[in-house]
Amino acid sequence: MTTLTISIPDDSSDIISDITSLVKNAGGEISISSDEGLSEQEMDLLKSSYKEALLIKDGKLKGIPASELWND
């Protein structure tokens, strides 16, 4: 498998659907990222998750077993 990175200006987003079709027809997959970074809400969630992970690591909070994460 070969990885190809393409940078496209935000105002040229209409080409993404054409590129996506070509790649999927060839059996590949597309991963789209943005240089904008994380939003304020995403950063808050990341910080909260990090704090929770530290509490679990220190034994101050009980973690959820993976087998219970998908019981919804």
C-alpha positions as CSV (number, residue, x, y, z in Angstrom):
1,M,0.0,0.0,0.0
2,T,1.3,3.5,-0.8
3,T,0.4,6.6,1.1
4,L,-0.1,9.9,-0.9
5,T,-0.5,13.2,0.8
6,I,-2.2,16.0,-1.1
7,S,-2.7,19.6,0.1
8,I,-5.8,21.3,-1.3
9,P,-6.8,24.9,-0.6
10,D,-10.1,25.2,1.3
11,D,-11.7,27.0,-1.6
12,S,-11.1,24.0,-3.9
13,S,-13.1,21.5,-1.8
14,D,-15.3,20.5,-4.8
15,I,-12.4,18.5,-6.2
16,I,-12.4,16.3,-3.0
17,S,-15.4,14.3,-4.2
18,D,-13.7,13.6,-7.6
19,I,-10.5,12.5,-5.8
20,T,-12.5,10.4,-3.3
21,S,-14.3,8.6,-6.2
22,L,-11.0,7.8,-7.9
23,V,-9.3,6.5,-4.7
24,K,-12.3,4.4,-3.7
25,N,-12.6,2.9,-7.2
26,A,-9.0,1.9,-6.9
27,G,-9.7,0.2,-3.5
28,G,-8.1,2.9,-1.4
29,E,-9.3,5.0,1.5
30,I,-9.4,8.7,2.2
31,S,-8.4,10.4,5.4
32,I,-9.1,14.2,5.5
33,S,-7.5,16.5,8.0
34,S,-7.4,20.2,8.4
35,D,-4.7,22.6,9.5
36,E,-7.2,24.5,11.6
37,G,-6.4,22.4,14.6
38,L,-8.9,21.5,17.4
39,S,-12.0,23.6,18.1
40,E,-12.4,25.0,21.6
41,Q,-14.9,22.3,22.4
42,E,-12.6,19.5,21.1
43,M,-9.7,20.9,23.2
44,D,-11.9,20.9,26.3
45,L,-13.0,17.3,25.7
46,L,-9.3,16.3,25.1
47,K,-8.3,18.0,28.4
48,S,-11.2,16.3,30.3
49,S,-10.3,12.9,28.8
50,Y,-6.6,13.4,29.8
51,K,-7.6,14.3,33.4
52,E,-9.9,11.3,33.6
53,A,-7.1,9.0,32.3
54,L,-4.7,10.3,35.0
55,L,-7.3,9.7,37.7
56,I,-7.8,6.2,36.5
57,K,-4.0,5.6,36.3
58,D,-3.6,6.9,39.9
59,G,-6.5,4.6,41.1
60,K,-8.7,7.6,42.1
61,L,-11.4,6.7,39.5
62,K,-12.6,3.4,38.4
63,G,-12.3,2.8,34.7
64,I,-15.0,1.3,32.5
65,P,-14.0,-2.2,31.1
66,A,-14.0,-2.3,27.3
67,S,-16.7,-5.0,27.4
68,E,-19.1,-2.5,28.9
69,L,-18.4,0.4,26.6
70,W,-20.6,-0.9,23.8
71,N,-23.6,-2.1,25.8
72,D,-25.8,0.8,24.6
